[in-house]
Amino acid sequence: MNWQSTLEILQDNLGKALADTFFMVSIATVVGVVFGTLLAIALFLTQHHLFSPNAAVNNVVGFVVNAIRSMPFLILLVVLIPLIQLIIGDPYTPLGGAIALSIAAIPFFARIAENSFTEVDSGLIEAAIATGAPTRQILCDAIFPQALPSFIRGIVLTVISLLGYSAMVGTIGAGGIGDMAIQFGYNRYETGVLIAIVVLLVVLVQVIQWVGDLIARAVIH
């Protein structure tokens, strides 16, 4: 293993690979949290007996969410390539990877957020309803604050999952650290590059989890 060659490759390519990964994960996280939360609210309100139970809507939305979540990400990625190509032209770019990650993130986070909402004490919800507050106010002032610590941990889990998925996106040449690992570590037999990327991923996951736990604990206190 040639460590000098490994260092040169890392110096020349790691910065751009990290930037591409950050771009993809950031966009997918924002899209996943925003639209996943909206889906979670729809699922929560249509199944909770204190609001507007609607089995038909809940079953349809739940089926779509579960259908996408049940697909392994690599298979979902292959299925999405024609759609991404139709939208932006070239799917094998960081933007194409971000679109694929976003579609995977929405149903993933939707279930996490829904679980966060369902953990809120029904007694608190009943008390809020008894005051005559509208549903929007109950969501914003009663349910969401109580669900916030779990919600934050869900975001952390989503970011970590997307970081792993972004490495898979690299296998089709869409950029990021996964692409770098394939191009240099695997195709050129640079084992040092593979080791460095694995260590980097482990460190990134630990840092993200640590920061997320700090924020969640701060919200609780």
C-alpha positions in Angstrom: 0.0 0.0 0.0 1.5 3.3 -1.2 0.7 5.9 1.5 2.2 8.7 -0.6 -0.1 7.9 -3.5 -3.0 7.7 -1.0 -2.2 11.2 0.5 -2.0 12.7 -3.0 -5.4 11.3 -4.0 -7.0 12.5 -0.8 -5.5 16.0 -1.1 -6.6 16.3 -4.7 -10.1 14.8 -4.4 -11.4 14.6 -0.9 -12.4 18.3 -0.6 -14.7 18.1 -3.7 -16.1 14.7 -2.7 -17.0 16.0 0.8 -18.6 19.1 -0.8 -20.7 17.0 -3.1 -21.8 14.7 -0.2 -22.7 17.7 1.9 -24.7 19.2 -1.0 -26.7 16.0 -1.5 -27.3 15.2 2.1 -28.2 18.8 3.0 -30.8 19.1 0.2 -32.3 15.7 0.9 -32.5 16.4 4.7 -34.4 19.7 4.1 -36.7 18.2 1.6 -37.2 15.0 3.6 -37.9 16.9 6.9 -40.3 19.4 5.3 -42.4 17.0 3.2 -42.0 14.1 5.6 -43.4 16.2 8.4 -46.4 17.2 6.2 -47.0 13.5 5.4 -46.6 12.6 9.1 -49.2 15.3 10.1 -51.6 13.8 7.5 -51.1 10.3 8.8 -51.4 11.4 12.5 -54.6 13.4 12.0 -56.3 10.8 9.9 -55.7 8.0 12.4 -56.1 9.8 15.7 -59.6 9.5 17.2 -59.5 13.0 18.7 -59.1 14.7 15.3 -60.4 13.7 11.9 -60.1 9.9 11.5 -60.2 9.0 7.8 -59.2 5.4 7.1 -59.3 5.7 3.4 -56.8 8.6 3.3 -54.7 7.1 6.0 -54.5 3.8 4.2 -53.6 5.4 0.8 -50.9 7.7 2.3 -49.6 4.9 4.5 -49.4 2.5 1.5 -47.4 5.0 -0.6 -45.0 5.7 2.3 -44.5 2.0 3.1 -44.1 1.1 -0.6 -41.2 3.5 -1.0 -39.6 2.6 2.4 -39.8 -1.1 1.6 -37.5 -0.8 -1.5 -33.8 -1.2 -1.0 -32.1 2.1 -1.8 -30.0 0.8 -4.7 -33.2 -0.6 -6.4 -35.0 2.7 -5.7 -32.1 4.6 -7.2 -32.1 2.5 -10.4 -35.9 3.0 -10.7 -35.6 6.7 -10.3 -32.8 7.2 -12.9 -35.3 7.7 -15.8 -37.4 10.2 -13.8 -34.3 12.2 -12.7 -33.0 12.2 -16.3 -36.4 13.6 -17.4 -36.2 16.3 -14.8 -32.6 17.5 -15.0 -31.1 15.7 -18.1 -28.1 14.1 -16.5 -28.9 11.9 -13.5 -25.3 11.1 -12.8 -24.5 14.4 -10.9 -24.7 15.5 -7.3 -28.0 17.2 -8.1 -29.3 13.9 -9.5 -28.1 12.2 -6.3 -29.8 14.8 -4.2 -33.1 14.2 -5.9 -32.9 10.4 -5.4 -31.9 10.9 -1.7 -34.8 13.4 -1.2 -37.4 10.9 -2.6 -36.0 8.2 -0.2 -35.9 10.6 2.7 -39.5 11.8 2.6 -41.2 8.5 3.5 -38.4 7.6 5.9 -38.8 10.7 7.9 -42.6 10.7 7.6 -42.8 7.5 9.8 -40.3 8.8 12.3 -42.2 12.1 12.7 -45.5 10.3 12.9 -44.1 8.1 15.7 -42.9 11.3 17.5 -46.4 12.7 17.3 -48.2 9.6 18.5 -45.9 9.5 21.6 -47.5 12.7 22.9 -49.9 12.1 25.8 -53.5 12.0 24.7 -54.5 13.8 27.9 -52.6 16.8 26.8 -54.3 16.8 23.4 -57.7 16.4 25.0 -57.0 19.4 27.3 -55.9 21.5 24.3 -59.1 20.5 22.4 -61.2 21.3 25.4 -60.0 24.9 25.2 -61.5 25.2 21.8 -58.2 25.7 20.1 -58.1 25.0 16.3 -56.2 22.0 15.0 -53.3 24.1 13.7 -52.8 25.7 17.1 -52.9 22.4 18.9 -50.3 21.0 16.5 -48.0 24.1 16.9 -48.5 24.8 20.6 -49.2 21.4 22.2 -48.1 18.4 20.1 -45.0 19.7 18.4 -43.2 21.1 21.5 -43.8 17.8 23.3 -42.6 15.8 20.3 -39.6 18.0 19.7 -36.8 15.9 21.4 -37.9 12.8 19.6 -38.3 14.8 16.4 -34.7 16.1 16.6 -33.4 12.5 17.2 -35.4 11.5 14.1 -33.6 14.2 12.0 -30.3 13.0 13.3 -31.2 9.4 12.3 -32.3 10.7 8.9 -29.0 12.6 8.3 -26.9 9.6 9.2 -29.0 7.3 7.0 -28.7 9.8 4.1 -24.9 9.9 4.6 -24.8 6.2 4.1 -27.2 6.4 1.1 -25.0 9.1 -0.4 -22.1 6.7 -0.5 -24.3 4.3 -2.5 -25.2 7.1 -4.9 -21.5 7.3 -5.7 -21.6 3.8 -7.1 -23.4 5.1 -10.1 -21.0 8.1 -10.6 -23.1 10.8 -9.0 -20.3 12.2 -7.0 -19.5 12.3 -3.3 -17.3 10.2 -1.1 -18.8 7.0 -2.4 -17.8 7.9 -6.0 -14.3 8.7 -4.8 -14.1 5.3 -3.0 -15.2 3.5 -6.2 -13.0 5.4 -8.6 -9.8 5.5 -6.6 -10.1 2.9 -3.8 -11.7 0.1 -5.7 -10.9 0.6 -9.4 -7.3 1.6 -8.8 -6.8 -0.8 -5.9 -5.9 2.1 -3.5 -6.7 0.4 -0.2 -5.5 3.4 1.7 -8.2 5.5 0.1 -10.9 3.0 1.1 -9.6 2.9 4.7 -9.5 6.7 4.9 -13.1 7.1 3.6 -14.4 4.4 6.0 -12.7 6.1 9.0 -14.0 9.5 7.8 -17.6 8.1 7.6 -17.3 6.7 11.1 -16.1 10.0 12.5 -18.8 12.0 10.7 -21.5 9.7 12.0 -20.2 10.0 15.6 -20.0 13.8 15.4 -23.5 14.1 13.9 -24.9 11.7 16.6 -23.1 13.6 19.4 -24.3 17.0 18.2 -27.9 15.7 17.8 -27.9 14.2 21.3 -26.7 17.5 22.7 -29.5 19.4 21.0 -32.1 16.9 22.0 -31.0 17.0 25.7 -31.0 20.8 25.6 -34.6 20.9 24.3 -35.7 18.5 27.1 -34.1 20.7 29.8 
